C-alpha cells in the first residue's frame, strides 16, 4: 500500500503534469502564431508527452486502488515576450518538475514505500532527458539563429 503522504503528492503531481501539458500547448500556440509551425509541433508533441505522464500517474494510482479527484488547473497565457522567454519558461518548468519528483522520491524512501519509489524512478530518469533537451533548445534559440531556418534542425529534438 502506498503511504498517505506519497498518495497526496502523487495526486498533486497529476495537476503538475497537466499544468506542464498546458504550458507546452501555450508555447506551441505562441510559435504557431508567428508562422513557426515546426517549432509549434515540437512543443505540441511535448505537450502530449506531459499529458501521458499525468496518465501514467493516474494509472498507477488506480492500479493501487487510490480514490482521488483530479486537481484543478489555472489558466495559462499563450503570450511570451520572445521565443527565448518561451523556451526558458519550459526549461524552468522541467526543473521545477524534477524537484517535485525528487521530493516524491524522498517521501517514498522515508516511508519505506518501495512500490512508490520504484514507480518514481522512471520519472526521475525522464526528467534528466527533458532538462537536457530543453537546455539544448534554449541554447539553439539563444544562438540567434534564424528560427525559420532552424526548423530543419528540430527533428534532432524528437
N, C-alpha and C positions, 0 to 999 in steps of 0.2 A: 504494500500500500504506500502511496506517495505521502510524504509528510504534508501537514496542513500548510506550512509556510511555503513549500515548493508549489503546491497546488495554487495557492493565491497568486504567487509570482508568475506562474505559467499562464494563468488566466489573463493577468495584466499584459503578459508578453504577446498574447494574441492581438490585443489592441495596439501594441508597439509595432508588430509586424504589419498589421493592416494600415497603421499610420505611415509606415515606410512605403507600403504599396501606394498609398495616396500621394505621398511626396514624389515618388518616381513618376507617377502618372502626371502630376502637375508639371514636373520638369519636362516630360515628353511634350506636353501641350505647349509649354514655353518655346521649345525648339521648333516644333511644327509651325507655330505662328510666324516664325522667321523664315520659313521655307527650308529649314534644315531637317528634312524628313528622315534621313538616315540616323541623325542624332536622336530624333524623336523615337525612332524604332528601337534604338539601343536602350533608351530609358523606359519605353513601354515594356520591353522584354524584362527589364529589371523589375518593373512593377509587378508583372505576372509572377516572377520568382518570389517576391516578398509575400504575395498572396498565398503562394504554395507553402511558404514557411509557416504562415498562420495556420493553413490547413493541416500541416504536419503536426503542429502542436495541438490543434483541435482533435485530430485523430488519436493522438497519444492520450489525451485526457479522457476521451470517450472510451478507448480501449481499457483504461484503468478505472472505469466506472465513476468518473468525477462529474457531478452535476454542476453546471455553471451557466451564467448569462454572458453574452458577448459584450465586451467593453464598448462604450460609446466612443465615437471618433469626432474630432474637431475639424472644422473647415480648413482647407489647405489652399493657399494662394497659388495661382499659376503665373504670377508676375515675379520676375527676378531682375535685378539691376544689370546683369550681364551673364553671358554663358559661364564665365569663371565663377561668379557668385552661385549660380545654379549647381554647378558641379561640386563646388566646395560645400554647399549645403548637403548634397548627397553623401560626400565623404564624412562630414560631421555626423550625419545620421548613422552611417555604418559604424563609426567609432563609438557612438552612444549605444547602439545595439550590442556591440562587442562587450562593452562594460556591463550591460544588462545580463548578458549570458554569463559573464564572469561571476556576477553576483548570484545568479541562479545556481551555478556550479558550486559556489561556496556554501550556499544554503543546503544543497543536496549532500555535500560532504559532511557538513556539521551535523546533519540529521541522520547520517548513516544511510541515506537513501540511494542505494546503488542503482536501482532501476532508473530513477530520475537522473542521476549523474551520467549513466550510460547514454541515455537519450540526448542529453545536452552536449555530449562530445561531438556529435555530428555538426551541431550549430557552431560550436567553437571553431572547429576546422573551417567551416564555411565562412565565418567572419574574417579569418585570416585572408582567404581568397578575395572576399568582397572589398576589404580595405585596400588591398594591393591593386586591385582592378580600378577602383575609384581614384586612387592616387595617380595611376598612370593616365587616367582620363583628365584629371586636373592638370597634370604636367603637360599633356598634349595641348589643351586649351591655353594654358599659360605660356606656351612656347610662341604664341601669337601667330600660329599657322592659320591660314585662311580656312575657316571651318567648313566651307563648301568643298574645298579641295581635300580636306582631312577626312571627309566621309568615306573615301576609299580605304582608309586605314581602320575603320571601325569594326570590321569583321574580326580583327585580332582580339577584340574585347568580348566576343561572344563565347 
